[in-house]
Amino acid sequence: MDATTPVSPAASNEASDPSRTSLSVLDLSFVVSGGTGPEALRGTIELARHVDELGYTRFWVAEHHNLPSIASGSPDVMSGQILAATQRIRVGSGGVMLPNHAPLMVAERFKVLEGLYPGRVDLGLGRAPGTDQLTAHALRRRQGVEPEDDFLDRLQELMLWDSGAWPADHPYRKIQVMPVDVRLPPIFLLGSSGYSARLSAQLGLPFAFAHHFATHDVLDAMLSYRANFRPSDRLAKPHAILALSVICAETDEEAERLASSADLMHLRRMRGEFAPIPSPEEAGAYDYKDSDRGMIRRNRERLLVGGPEKVREGLARFVETTLADELMITSPIHLLEAKKRSYELLADMQVPSAAALSSRR
């Protein structure tokens, strides 16, 4: 691949079954009660190996800061480690929070990854800082940038570092991003609102919607992206990923037991407590008030829990209504072995694609 060759963001899906929805993984390196940060990081790599063998399409890692419940704030570092430990699966950021970084640094780091692992790297970008205001200030205070939203400016600069299409009189034309004979990997825009959906469509980029924490209407984001998509030299037709939080087990009852950990974690987060994921035993012993149960019940609208039949039906409904090309699953499960089993069950489901579901009507 030379420096002028465009990279297809859906390259890994070209040989997949068009009647099935591609499945991918988002893992946040959650720290669990009784565990450590290093164990969480190693668990992410072990999970990546596991889902690589299961045939998942992508494995993305995120950027969060100053959260005791999340061990990694460095998706580029984690991506390199995961790429080295896997064989086939695409690996990348879900995402790099672009306001925290100089676009030149992002370009350098991901061109290095692409050079080492050609055709297996994704560059997902977000416009939020991924943290609280104080930590965001600490991340950006030496960049000499005003605090207003400059995501679009940074994104345009990043794409110029890739294309080299600077204006003739721009001083940055003298700078080369190494390695010069490698293009940036496919760029995905991530979002939890309508803004990123509209911007992705306008720029002709693939889009990933974070339904697992978004309050914005999922149908508005996913369908408006598809309706307004403009083909570009990076992407000929829309590619929409829907990120969902899913907990699956052999039975509905066992899935509910595992999900109690996520319920208590969400309740604590609503109170500003970002502690490690509690065990199901801790969650079972917790003294819930009626107001607590109300918050948990509302959050369950963004969390799909159940045995294989229930989860498959839920995933198929999401695909049918949102027209998602791909589902990216994150699973806030306390035990790594239970999390691995959840992904095994998901891999066996063969969720129909939107086209296949439409043809059955």
ZIRA-V158160 format. One line per field, one symbol per residue. ss: DSSP state (~ for helix, > for strand, _ for the rest). phi: phi as a letter, one per 40 degrees, with the letter a starting at -180 (. if undefined). psi: psi as a letter, one per 30 degrees, with the letter a starting at -180 (. if undefined). Layout:
BEGIN
ss=???
phi=???
psi=???
END
This chain:
BEGIN
ss=__________~~~______>_>>>>>>__>_>____~~~~~~~~~~~~~~~~~~___>>>>________>____~~~~~~~~~~~____>>>>>>>>~~~__~~~~~~~~~~~~~~____>>>>>>______~~~~~~~~__________~~~~~~~~~~~~~_______~~~~___________>>>>>>__~~~~~~~~~~__>>>>>_______~~~~~~~~~~~___________>>>>>>>>>___~~~~~~~~~~~~~~~~~~~______>__~~~~~~____~~~~~~~~~~~~~>>>>_~~~~~~~~~~~~~~~___>>>>>_____~~~~~~~~~~~~____>_~~~~~~__
phi=.ccbccbccbdccccccccbccbbbbbcfccbdgbbcdccccccccccdcccccgccbbbbbbbbfbdcbcbbbccccccccdccbbbccbacbaccddcbcdcccccccccccccbdgbbbbcbbbccgaccccccccbcccgbccccbdccccccdcccccgccddcccccccbcccccbcccdcbcbabaccccccdcccgbcbbbcccbcbccccdccccdccbcbdbccacacbbbbcbcbbbacbdccccccccccccccdcccbgbbcdcccdcccccccccdcccccccccccbbcbicdccccccccccccccgccabbbbbcbccccccccdcccccccfccccccccccc
psi=kafgjkkkfgeffegljffkkkklkjkghkklkfaleeeeeeeeeeeeeefeffgleljklljkkhjffkfkgifeeeeeeeeffleekkkakhakjeffkkeeeeeeefeeeeeeikggkkjkklflfgaleeeeeeeffgfhklfljgeeeeeeeeeefefghllegkffffkkjkkfgklklkkkkllgafeeeeeeeefhllkkkifffkfkkeeeeeeeeeegkkklffkelkjkkjkkkkjkaeleeeeeeeffeeeeeeeeefggjillklleeeeffkjkleeeeeeeeefffgjjkaleeeeeeeeeeeeeefhkfkkjkkjikekeeeeeeeeeeefffiklleeeeeff.
END
